[in-house]
Amino acid sequence: MRNKTTILAVGLLLVALLVSPGFSAVKFGPKAGLALANLSPSEPLFGGFALKNKAGFVLGAFTNIGLAKNFSFQPEIL
């Protein structure tokens, strides 16, 4: 029950900030990146280890909500 109350309180706070008249600095944008995982030695290379990586792509979106002159809130979905 406490988690539902917390989520509801945060949601109401965000809605209140979005409808306030002084709240005009909202920006949206995409996020993209490359993720490398599973770094492990495979065969020795030049007396050391050859690095074996698995690559993956990350896609998502973000919004930047300006709350004050030098302060903003940036939720992201990846």
C-alpha positions in Angstrom: 0.0 0.0 0.0 2.9 2.3 0.7 4.3 1.9 -2.8 0.9 2.9 -4.3 0.8 6.0 -2.1 4.3 7.0 -3.1 3.6 6.6 -6.8 0.4 8.5 -6.5 2.1 11.4 -4.6 4.9 11.6 -7.2 2.4 11.5 -10.1 0.3 14.3 -8.5 3.4 16.4 -8.0 4.4 16.0 -11.6 0.9 16.9 -12.8 0.9 19.9 -10.6 4.3 21.0 -12.0 3.1 20.5 -15.6 0.0 22.7 -15.3 1.6 25.5 -13.3 1.9 28.8 -15.4 5.6 29.3 -14.7 6.5 25.8 -16.0 7.5 26.3 -19.7 10.9 24.7 -20.1 10.0 21.2 -21.2 12.2 19.5 -23.9 11.9 16.0 -25.4 14.5 14.0 -27.2 15.8 10.6 -28.3 18.5 8.6 -26.6 20.7 6.0 -28.3 23.8 4.2 -27.4 26.0 1.1 -27.6 26.3 -1.4 -24.7 29.2 -3.7 -24.4 29.0 -6.7 -22.0 30.7 -9.9 -21.0 34.3 -8.8 -21.1 36.2 -12.1 -20.8 39.5 -13.5 -21.9 39.4 -15.8 -24.9 42.7 -16.3 -26.6 46.0 -14.6 -25.6 46.8 -11.6 -27.8 50.3 -10.1 -27.7 51.1 -11.8 -24.4 47.8 -10.6 -22.8 44.2 -11.3 -23.2 42.0 -10.9 -26.2 38.9 -9.0 -25.2 35.6 -10.7 -26.2 32.6 -8.4 -26.0 28.9 -8.8 -26.8 27.5 -5.6 -28.3 23.9 -4.4 -28.0 22.1 -1.2 -28.9 20.1 0.9 -26.5 17.2 3.1 -27.7 14.9 5.3 -25.7 13.6 8.7 -25.0 14.0 11.5 -22.4 12.3 14.6 -21.3 14.0 17.5 -19.6 11.7 19.5 -17.3 13.2 22.8 -16.1 12.2 23.5 -12.5 14.4 26.5 -11.8 17.1 28.5 -13.6 19.9 25.9 -12.9 17.9 22.9 -11.9 15.9 20.4 -14.0 14.3 17.0 -13.7 15.1 14.4 -16.5 13.1 11.2 -16.6 14.3 8.6 -19.2 12.9 5.4 -20.7 15.5 3.0 -22.2 
